Amino acid sequence: MMTWRGYIGLICPSMAVTTEDDFNRNMPEGVGVCSMHIYFEPIGPTPENLREMVKGLEGGCKIFDEPRARPDVIIFGCTSGSMINGFTFDKECIKLIEDKTGVRGLTTSTAVLEAFETLGVSRPAVITPYPEATNVMEKAFLEANGLTVTNIVDMNKQRLWVPLIEPTYVYQQIKKMDLNGADSIFISCTGLNILSMIPIIEEDFGLPVITSNQASIWASLRYARIGAKNPKLGKLMREF
């Protein structure tokens, strides 16, 4: 049976092909993933669109409200969507998930904060595919939760569909960033196809890397009490 060790419930925006693929490719043996999508207007991660999408989170919980099919943990797999309404909004999302399903809840932004704490770093340089208004919100969220953002950069000026952004392009944009004063690099957005680049970025820039899907996978497995080590996914999953 595929899920003899456990399984993860994943709620993510519609068209979140990268999120699902990253989860399914990086689960340990015996761990399954069950996904539910909530509608996200394909106009990009603007604050208004994110707030509209988050209204569907409650409905997204319904698939998991079945005693015979309850996962070990349910994660709302969207970085900006779980930050969009203030610095405690991730906790509000978790409470909603737990109230509606009786299952332990988690969000990507919560996972990211826990990854920073576990790595012992607190001064990230942040790169995102978000417009300026969303970056302003993200910076405020991270700093309200105790981090110091040394730099935050929008790499997606052309407003491409995020899963189409090439990993090599992300690397090139990081290479152009001002990393002075940073003790880590945070690559934000579950839609980005970037996991394969984590070891290269860590080696070349000498800083630990946190990405949205890496942190989400790591925290989901920890919450489910399943060993999360995976050396292909950087220092976070190699050492913790």
Backbone as CSV, one residue per row, in Angstrom:
resi,resn,N_x,N_y,N_z,CA_x,CA_y,CA_z,C_x,C_y,C_z
1,MET,0.843,-1.194,0.000,0.000,0.000,0.000,0.879,1.245,0.000
2,MET,0.623,2.186,-0.899,1.502,3.339,-1.072,1.646,4.184,0.182
3,THR,0.580,4.274,0.954,0.606,5.189,2.096,0.770,4.455,3.421
4,TRP,1.574,3.408,3.429,1.720,2.641,4.668,2.421,3.440,5.766
5,ARG,3.207,4.463,5.392,3.832,5.319,6.411,2.980,6.536,6.737
6,GLY,2.145,6.930,5.820,1.306,8.097,6.031,1.048,8.832,4.736
7,TYR,0.189,9.851,4.820,0.029,10.671,3.627,-0.272,12.117,3.975
8,ILE,0.083,12.966,3.023,0.015,14.413,3.172,-1.167,14.939,2.375
9,GLY,-1.976,15.794,2.992,-3.017,16.506,2.269,-2.474,17.843,1.796
10,LEU,-2.658,18.144,0.526,-2.126,19.373,-0.069,-3.269,20.167,-0.690
11,ILE,-3.481,21.388,-0.203,-4.442,22.310,-0.804,-3.641,23.407,-1.486
12,CYS,-3.853,23.588,-2.776,-3.038,24.562,-3.503,-3.871,25.271,-4.563
13,PRO,-3.375,26.394,-5.058,-4.109,27.118,-6.089,-4.259,26.287,-7.359
14,SER,-5.328,26.547,-8.093,-5.510,25.876,-9.376,-4.318,26.166,-10.280
15,MET,-4.004,25.202,-11.123,-2.857,25.284,-12.038,-1.523,25.221,-11.296
16,ALA,-1.531,24.765,-10.049,-0.283,24.675,-9.270,0.453,23.386,-9.613
17,VAL,0.841,23.270,-10.869,1.440,22.024,-11.336,2.795,21.764,-10.680
18,THR,3.556,22.799,-10.430,4.878,22.612,-9.829,4.764,22.104,-8.402
19,THR,3.826,22.650,-7.652,3.658,22.247,-6.254,3.371,20.758,-6.160
20,GLU,2.379,20.298,-6.906,2.026,18.875,-6.879,3.192,18.008,-7.325
21,ASP,3.843,18.412,-8.402,4.943,17.621,-8.931,6.084,17.527,-7.920
22,ASP,6.433,18.648,-7.299,7.516,18.636,-6.311,7.182,17.743,-5.123
23,PHE,5.949,17.814,-4.645,5.551,16.956,-3.526,5.634,15.488,-3.920
24,ASN,5.038,15.137,-5.044,4.986,13.728,-5.429,6.364,13.154,-5.732
25,ARG,7.250,13.946,-6.286,8.590,13.467,-6.622,9.486,13.302,-5.393
26,ASN,9.149,13.984,-4.316,10.071,14.036,-3.178,9.513,13.438,-1.894
27,MET,8.476,12.631,-2.007,7.990,11.905,-0.846,8.836,10.657,-0.601
28,PRO,9.159,10.351,0.649,9.863,9.106,0.945,8.995,7.895,0.602
29,GLU,9.619,6.751,0.574,8.888,5.513,0.312,7.754,5.348,1.320
30,GLY,6.578,4.969,0.824,5.443,4.706,1.693,4.637,5.920,2.086
31,VAL,4.939,7.076,1.494,4.206,8.303,1.810,3.491,8.792,0.556
32,GLY,2.193,9.032,0.676,1.404,9.505,-0.451,0.971,10.949,-0.276
33,VAL,0.492,11.533,-1.364,-0.001,12.910,-1.369,-1.382,12.928,-2.005
34,CYS,-2.319,13.594,-1.346,-3.654,13.811,-1.903,-3.840,15.315,-2.066
35,SER,-4.142,15.759,-3.289,-4.200,17.192,-3.583,-5.622,17.667,-3.829
36,MET,-5.857,18.912,-3.450,-7.112,19.604,-3.721,-6.771,21.003,-4.213
37,HIS,-7.410,21.419,-5.298,-7.139,22.740,-5.863,-8.266,23.709,-5.531
38,ILE,-7.875,24.964,-5.278,-8.863,26.025,-5.129,-8.622,27.052,-6.229
39,TYR,-9.694,27.626,-6.722,-9.602,28.444,-7.928,-8.775,29.705,-7.703
40,PHE,-7.888,29.951,-8.658,-7.030,31.141,-8.637,-7.100,31.787,-10.014
41,GLU,-7.662,32.968,-10.071,-7.809,33.674,-11.343,-6.438,33.824,-12.012
42,PRO,-6.306,33.428,-13.280,-4.982,33.428,-13.924,-4.509,34.810,-14.359
43,ILE,-4.518,35.749,-13.417,-4.019,37.096,-13.699,-2.787,37.402,-12.857
44,GLY,-2.316,36.408,-12.120,-1.090,36.588,-11.356,-1.327,36.856,-9.881
45,PRO,-0.237,36.805,-9.096,-0.330,36.904,-7.629,-0.407,38.342,-7.125
46,THR,-1.435,39.063,-7.543,-1.673,40.390,-6.973,-2.343,40.227,-5.615
47,PRO,-2.225,41.201,-4.725,-2.896,41.079,-3.426,-4.393,40.830,-3.551
48,GLU,-5.043,41.510,-4.480,-6.494,41.350,-4.632,-6.841,39.936,-5.084
49,ASN,-6.090,39.403,-6.030,-6.354,38.061,-6.532,-6.062,37.009,-5.474
50,LEU,-5.015,37.217,-4.696,-4.689,36.281,-3.616,-5.792,36.257,-2.561
51,ARG,-6.293,37.426,-2.190,-7.368,37.478,-1.186,-8.623,36.775,-1.694
52,GLU,-8.903,36.914,-2.971,-10.069,36.242,-3.548,-9.863,34.730,-3.549
53,MET,-8.668,34.285,-3.895,-8.364,32.858,-3.916,-8.498,32.229,-2.539
54,VAL,-8.018,32.923,-1.510,-8.021,32.373,-0.152,-9.440,32.121,0.351
55,LYS,-10.415,32.809,-0.202,-11.805,32.562,0.188,-12.220,31.124,-0.100
56,GLY,-11.509,30.461,-1.003,-11.830,29.077,-1.338,-11.189,28.044,-0.440
57,LEU,-10.405,28.481,0.551,-9.702,27.516,1.398,-10.664,26.626,2.170
58,GLU,-11.726,27.210,2.693,-12.686,26.403,3.451,-13.270,25.301,2.578
59,GLY,-13.660,25.649,1.353,-14.186,24.636,0.443,-13.151,23.587,0.091
60,GLY,-11.892,23.994,0.023,-10.829,23.052,-0.289,-10.609,22.006,0.783
61,CYS,-11.081,22.299,1.984,-10.937,21.340,3.094,-11.917,20.174,2.991
62,LYS,-12.972,20.330,2.200,-14.063,19.357,2.222,-13.627,17.954,1.821
63,ILE,-12.704,17.860,0.878,-12.270,16.540,0.423,-11.642,15.729,1.553
64,PHE,-11.115,16.425,2.554,-10.420,15.745,3.646,-11.317,15.490,4.858
65,ASP,-12.571,15.919,4.778,-13.500,15.733,5.895,-14.182,14.378,5.788
66,GLU,-13.379,13.346,5.800,-13.853,11.971,5.665,-12.979,11.094,6.556
67,PRO,-13.544,10.541,7.624,-12.736,9.812,8.611,-11.858,8.721,8.018
68,ARG,-12.315,8.075,6.947,-11.536,6.967,6.384,-10.401,7.445,5.482
69,ALA,-10.370,8.735,5.190,-9.371,9.236,4.239,-8.639,10.461,4.771
70,ARG,-8.533,10.563,6.085,-7.877,11.733,6.649,-6.362,11.587,6.599
71,PRO,-5.682,12.614,6.082,-4.217,12.566,6.058,-3.626,12.834,7.432
72,ASP,-2.323,12.722,7.523,-1.628,13.007,8.780,-1.480,14.505,9.017
73,VAL,-1.428,15.267,7.944,-1.320,16.723,8.011,-1.894,17.285,6.718
74,ILE,-2.457,18.477,6.791,-2.947,19.179,5.601,-2.217,20.507,5.512
75,ILE,-1.573,20.752,4.376,-0.861,22.009,4.175,-1.544,22.845,3.101
76,PHE,-1.735,24.112,3.402,-2.161,25.079,2.399,-0.895,25.533,1.688
77,GLY,-0.672,25.004,0.492,0.577,25.200,-0.223,0.584,26.441,-1.097
78,CYS,0.611,27.582,-0.465,0.713,28.852,-1.189,1.417,29.848,-0.276
79,THR,2.539,30.379,-0.716,3.323,31.276,0.136,2.602,32.595,0.360
80,SER,2.423,33.346,-0.708,1.817,34.677,-0.580,0.368,34.591,-0.125
81,GLY,-0.341,33.538,-0.528,-1.736,33.385,-0.119,-1.906,33.165,1.367
82,SER,-0.893,32.580,2.020,-0.990,32.349,3.467,-0.348,33.466,4.278
83,MET,0.069,34.546,3.584,0.603,35.742,4.247,-0.275,36.968,4.029
84,ILE,-1.185,36.899,3.078,-1.743,38.094,2.455,-2.538,38.991,3.401
85,ASN,-3.084,38.435,4.470,-3.937,39.239,5.352,-3.293,39.545,6.700
86,GLY,-1.976,39.719,6.717,-1.329,40.128,7.958,-0.412,39.076,8.544
87,PHE,0.369,39.480,9.556,1.467,38.631,10.027,1.005,37.418,10.818
88,THR,-0.269,37.330,11.194,-0.774,36.112,11.845,-1.718,35.334,10.932
89,PHE,-1.778,35.708,9.663,-2.772,35.076,8.789,-2.499,33.595,8.582
90,ASP,-1.236,33.191,8.582,-0.951,31.761,8.448,-1.597,30.971,9.574
91,LYS,-1.600,31.544,10.778,-2.221,30.859,11.916,-3.740,30.795,11.752
92,GLU,-4.326,31.817,11.155,-5.764,31.793,10.878,-6.094,30.695,9.873
93,CYS,-5.256,30.542,8.857,-5.468,29.476,7.871,-5.355,28.100,8.523
94,ILE,-4.379,27.940,9.395,-4.205,26.666,10.098,-5.428,26.348,10.945
95,LYS,-5.921,27.331,11.666,-7.106,27.116,12.505,-8.304,26.707,11.656
96,LEU,-8.474,27.345,10.506,-9.578,26.983,9.616,-9.456,25.537,9.158
97,ILE,-8.266,25.144,8.734,-8.052,23.763,8.293,-8.372,22.784,9.414
98,GLU,-7.872,23.063,10.599,-8.066,22.139,11.720,-9.518,22.095,12.165
99,ASP,-10.187,23.245,12.174,-11.597,23.278,12.576,-12.472,22.511,11.592
100,LYS,-12.152,22.587,10.315,-12.991,21.975,9.286,-12.705,20.497,9.067
101,THR,-11.518,20.045,9.435,-11.146,18.661,9.118,-10.777,17.812,10.327
102,GLY,-10.405,18.434,11.434,-9.911,17.670,12.571,-8.506,17.135,12.367
103,VAL,-7.819,17.629,11.333,-6.464,17.190,11.002,-5.493,18.330,11.298
104,ARG,-4.300,18.005,11.695,-3.293,19.032,11.956,-3.048,19.858,10.693
105,GLY,-3.040,21.183,10.847,-2.892,22.078,9.712,-1.515,22.716,9.636
106,LEU,-1.203,23.203,8.443,0.088,23.822,8.175,-0.081,24.731,6.958
107,THR,0.762,25.739,6.819,0.796,26.539,5.598,2.242,26.667,5.137
108,THR,2.401,27.047,3.886,3.756,27.247,3.374,4.485,28.341,4.136
109,SER,3.809,29.445,4.432,4.510,30.524,5.137,4.926,30.098,6.541
110,THR,4.113,29.283,7.208,4.501,28.732,8.511,5.734,27.850,8.367
111,ALA,5.725,27.007,7.339,6.861,26.121,7.084,8.135,26.912,6.832
112,VAL,8.018,27.995,6.087,9.179,28.839,5.794,9.739,29.447,7.079
113,LEU,8.865,29.966,7.932,9.325,30.543,9.200,10.016,29.490,10.061
114,GLU,9.477,28.281,10.091,10.093,27.210,10.874,11.441,26.806,10.281
115,ALA,11.560,26.872,8.956,12.837,26.555,8.312,13.910,27.572,8.696
116,PHE,13.551,28.860,8.705,14.506,29.879,9.143,14.972,29.607,10.571
117,GLU,14.027,29.318,11.440,14.373,29.069,12.845,15.279,27.851,12.980
118,THR,14.957,26.788,12.264,15.736,25.557,12.353,17.157,25.749,11.832
119,LEU,17.306,26.504,10.762,18.630,26.763,10.198,19.422,27.787,11.004
120,GLY,18.739,28.499,11.896,19.411,29.508,12.704,19.810,30.740,11.916
121,VAL,19.016,31.077,10.897,19.286,32.268,10.082,18.085,33.203,10.157
122,SER,18.346,34.495,9.958,17.255,35.458,10.140,17.375,36.697,9.258
123,ARG,18.356,36.700,8.336,18.564,37.871,7.480,18.538,37.441,6.007
124,PRO,17.362,37.108,5.500,17.298,36.596,4.132,17.335,37.685,3.067
125,ALA,17.981,37.360,1.951,17.741,38.061,0.699,16.630,37.281,-0.003
126,VAL,15.585,37.966,-0.414,14.372,37.307,-0.914,14.197,37.605,-2.397
127,ILE,13.903,36.560,-3.171,13.606,36.732,-4.589,12.262,36.076,-4.883
128,THR,11.420,36.771,-5.634,10.056,36.312,-5.879,9.664,36.579,-7.331
129,PRO,8.552,35.963,-7.778,7.968,36.316,-9.070,6.748,37.219,-8.911
130,TYR,6.651,37.917,-7.790,5.458,38.693,-7.447,5.599,40.160,-7.852
131,PRO,4.474,40.824,-8.089,4.510,42.274,-8.308,4.870,43.014,-7.022
132,GLU,5.185,44.286,-7.167,5.694,45.069,-6.035,4.751,45.067,-4.838
133,ALA,3.450,45.217,-5.081,2.502,45.288,-3.965,2.523,44.007,-3.137
134,THR,2.679,42.867,-3.794,2.743,41.592,-3.073,4.072,41.461,-2.341
135,ASN,5.144,41.944,-2.935,6.436,41.922,-2.248,6.441,42.798,-1.002
136,VAL,5.780,43.940,-1.077,5.667,44.804,0.108,4.972,44.049,1.239
137,MET,3.900,43.345,0.889,3.166,42.551,1.879,4.045,41.437,2.442
138,GLU,4.775,40.748,1.562,5.608,39.634,2.022,6.727,40.122,2.947
139,LYS,7.369,41.194,2.588,8.428,41.751,3.437,7.877,42.107,4.816
140,ALA,6.696,42.724,4.845,6.081,43.093,6.124,5.776,41.855,6.956
141,PHE,5.274,40.798,6.314,4.962,39.554,7.024,6.228,38.952,7.629
142,LEU,7.265,38.819,6.828,8.500,38.206,7.311,9.111,39.012,8.452
143,GLU,9.112,40.325,8.320,9.730,41.150,9.361,8.880,41.190,10.629
144,ALA,7.559,41.136,10.488,6.699,41.070,11.673,6.896,39.759,12.425
145,ASN,7.405,38.745,11.723,7.680,37.456,12.352,9.155,37.294,12.720
146,GLY,9.871,38.409,12.857,11.194,38.378,13.455,12.379,38.324,12.513
147,LEU,12.146,38.342,11.196,13.245,38.305,10.242,13.623,39.719,9.805
148,THR,14.821,39.860,9.290,15.264,41.118,8.693,15.529,40.863,7.214
149,VAL,14.683,41.394,6.361,14.833,41.192,4.919,15.878,42.182,4.406
150,THR,17.015,41.670,3.955,18.094,42.549,3.496,17.847,43.077,2.091
151,ASN,17.060,42.347,1.318,16.774,42.732,-0.063,15.596,41.888,-0.530
152,ILE,14.704,42.458,-1.320,13.620,41.678,-1.916,13.479,42.113,-3.365
153,VAL,13.516,41.137,-4.276,13.591,41.406,-5.708,12.477,40.669,-6.442
154,ASP,11.802,41.380,-7.343,10.839,40.774,-8.269,11.597,40.377,-9.528
155,MET,11.708,39.070,-9.786,12.443,38.609,-10.966,11.542,38.444,-12.183
156,ASN,10.239,38.710,-12.028,9.274,38.374,-13.080,8.621,39.635,-13.636
157,LYS,9.431,40.562,-14.101,8.899,41.829,-14.616,7.976,41.612,-15.817
158,GLN,8.195,40.520,-16.541,7.376,40.245,-17.727,6.045,39.589,-17.377
159,ARG,5.862,39.266,-16.087,4.626,38.651,-15.598,4.288,37.354,-16.341
160,LEU,5.298,36.499,-16.474,5.104,35.177,-17.049,4.308,34.301,-16.092
161,TRP,3.645,33.279,-16.637,3.044,32.255,-15.788,4.191,31.600,-15.012
162,VAL,4.101,31.603,-13.706,5.248,31.271,-12.852,5.878,29.915,-13.174
163,PRO,5.106,28.824,-13.390,5.766,27.547,-13.682,6.618,27.549,-14.954
164,LEU,6.455,28.548,-15.810,7.251,28.619,-17.038,8.605,29.290,-16.835
165,ILE,8.840,29.853,-15.658,10.131,30.504,-15.393,11.209,29.430,-15.236
166,GLU,12.243,29.517,-16.042,13.293,28.496,-16.044,14.147,28.575,-14.771
167,PRO,14.527,27.424,-14.215,15.404,27.427,-13.036,16.713,28.179,-13.278
168,THR,17.258,28.069,-14.487,18.505,28.771,-14.782,18.307,30.286,-14.758
169,TYR,17.126,30.735,-15.135,16.831,32.168,-15.084,16.810,32.649,-13.632
170,VAL,16.210,31.850,-12.750,16.187,32.202,-11.329,17.620,32.323,-10.808
171,TYR,18.453,31.350,-11.163,19.862,31.397,-10.747,20.519,32.691,-11.214
172,GLN,20.303,33.043,-12.465,20.927,34.249,-13.022,20.458,35.514,-12.305
173,GLN,19.190,35.531,-11.908,18.679,36.703,-11.191,19.257,36.785,-9.776
174,ILE,19.463,35.637,-9.141,20.108,35.633,-7.821,21.537,36.157,-7.941
175,LYS,22.196,35.786,-9.017,23.579,36.225,-9.234,23.675,37.749,-9.336
176,LYS,22.602,38.389,-9.775,22.574,39.850,-9.904,22.181,40.555,-8.601
177,MET,21.690,39.794,-7.626,21.186,40.399,-6.399,22.306,40.923,-5.509
178,ASP,21.965,41.912,-4.713,22.851,42.376,-3.647,22.636,41.467,-2.441
179,LEU,23.634,40.657,-2.138,23.543,39.711,-1.024,24.294,40.198,0.209
180,ASN,24.764,41.432,0.183,25.484,41.979,1.337,24.598,41.970,2.585
181,GLY,25.127,41.423,3.668,24.401,41.380,4.931,23.448,40.218,5.074
182,ALA,23.229,39.465,3.994,22.297,38.331,4.057,22.988,37.099,4.629
183,ASP,22.243,36.326,5.425,22.767,35.051,5.913,22.033,33.868,5.291
184,SER,21.153,34.151,4.315,20.365,33.102,3.672,19.702,33.687,2.433
185,ILE,19.216,32.791,1.579,18.455,33.183,0.393,17.102,32.495,0.459
186,PHE,16.040,33.266,0.321,14.688,32.716,0.294,14.108,32.923,-1.099
187,ILE,13.817,31.808,-1.780,13.199,31.834,-3.108,11.718,31.546,-2.904
188,SER,10.909,32.576,-3.029,9.505,32.507,-2.626,8.589,32.213,-3.803
189,CYS,7.671,31.306,-3.607,6.556,30.951,-4.498,6.558,29.449,-4.758
190,THR,5.451,28.813,-4.425,5.319,27.375,-4.652,5.202,27.040,-6.135
191,GLY,4.939,28.040,-6.969,4.823,27.784,-8.401,6.144,27.653,-9.122
192,LEU,7.241,28.056,-8.479,8.549,28.038,-9.137,9.140,26.636,-9.192
193,ASN,9.689,26.287,-10.328,10.388,25.022,-10.517,11.864,25.254,-10.203
194,ILE,12.245,25.064,-8.949,13.583,25.486,-8.524,14.296,24.474,-7.622
195,LEU,13.633,23.391,-7.226,14.249,22.472,-6.265,15.595,21.939,-6.732
196,SER,15.713,21.627,-8.020,16.958,21.035,-8.520,18.144,21.983,-8.412
197,MET,17.879,23.272,-8.291,18.943,24.274,-8.241,19.453,24.554,-6.824
198,ILE,18.759,24.061,-5.808,19.120,24.433,-4.434,20.581,24.123,-4.111
199,PRO,21.081,22.890,-4.355,22.483,22.619,-4.000,23.469,23.508,-4.752
200,ILE,23.173,23.819,-6.007,24.069,24.655,-6.810,24.108,26.075,-6.251
201,ILE,22.943,26.618,-5.930,22.873,27.977,-5.387,23.596,28.047,-4.043
202,GLU,23.384,27.043,-3.188,24.074,27.036,-1.889,25.588,26.981,-2.069
203,GLU,26.039,26.151,-2.997,27.484,26.019,-3.212,28.082,27.306,-3.783
204,ASP,27.414,27.887,-4.760,27.990,29.037,-5.455,27.960,30.319,-4.626
205,PHE,26.926,30.486,-3.811,26.787,31.742,-3.075,27.110,31.607,-1.586
206,GLY,27.349,30.381,-1.140,27.798,30.169,0.232,26.767,30.473,1.295
207,LEU,25.487,30.393,0.927,24.402,30.681,1.868,23.372,29.562,1.819
208,PRO,22.756,29.226,2.963,21.665,28.255,2.925,20.475,28.819,2.154
209,VAL,19.805,27.938,1.445,18.663,28.326,0.615,17.389,27.716,1.176
210,ILE,16.367,28.545,1.270,15.018,28.079,1.591,14.144,28.392,0.390
211,THR,13.379,27.411,-0.069,12.378,27.667,-1.099,11.012,27.276,-0.548
212,SER,9.987,27.771,-1.181,8.634,27.524,-0.677,8.288,26.046,-0.664
213,ASN,8.549,25.336,-1.769,8.178,23.923,-1.813,9.106,23.058,-0.976
214,GLN,10.382,23.378,-0.946,11.316,22.641,-0.088,10.876,22.721,1.369
215,ALA,10.593,23.935,1.855,10.161,24.103,3.244,8.824,23.418,3.491
216,SER,7.927,23.469,2.512,6.609,22.843,2.663,6.722,21.329,2.778
217,ILE,7.551,20.730,1.937,7.765,19.280,1.987,8.405,18.893,3.318
218,TRP,9.440,19.606,3.691,10.173,19.334,4.940,9.250,19.412,6.151
219,ALA,8.482,20.495,6.262,7.613,20.671,7.428,6.457,19.678,7.423
220,SER,5.889,19.402,6.256,4.785,18.440,6.181,5.218,17.076,6.693
221,LEU,6.392,16.637,6.291,6.894,15.342,6.750,7.179,15.359,8.246
222,ARG,7.738,16.431,8.741,7.994,16.532,10.182,6.696,16.498,10.977
223,TYR,5.692,17.242,10.512,4.406,17.254,11.205,3.770,15.869,11.196
224,ALA,4.026,15.105,10.129,3.479,13.749,10.023,4.365,12.714,10.718
225,ARG,5.447,13.170,11.356,6.387,12.311,12.080,7.020,11.275,11.153
226,ILE,7.442,11.771,9.988,8.099,10.939,8.985,9.465,11.554,8.689
227,GLY,10.491,10.730,8.628,11.837,11.230,8.359,11.895,12.065,7.092
228,ALA,12.489,13.263,7.199,12.417,14.219,6.096,13.749,14.443,5.390
229,LYS,14.791,13.728,5.736,16.100,14.039,5.156,16.158,13.677,3.670
230,ASN,16.684,14.627,2.902,16.834,14.453,1.455,17.981,15.360,1.009
231,PRO,19.191,14.833,0.869,20.354,15.679,0.587,20.269,16.437,-0.730
232,LYS,19.393,16.012,-1.631,19.253,16.713,-2.912,18.559,18.057,-2.755
233,LEU,17.948,18.297,-1.592,17.160,19.513,-1.398,17.830,20.503,-0.444
234,GLY,19.138,20.486,-0.398,19.862,21.520,0.319,20.088,21.244,1.792
235,LYS,20.709,22.219,2.444,21.102,22.071,3.848,19.915,21.755,4.742
236,LEU,18.782,22.400,4.515,17.612,22.187,5.371,17.241,20.721,5.448
237,MET,17.181,20.039,4.304,16.740,18.647,4.298,17.897,17.660,4.337
238,ARG,19.099,18.155,4.208,20.267,17.294,4.382,20.600,17.109,5.855
239,GLU,20.443,18.183,6.638,20.885,18.159,8.034,19.746,18.083,9.041
240,PHE,18.531,18.420,8.623,17.435,18.483,9.590,16.223,17.674,9.146
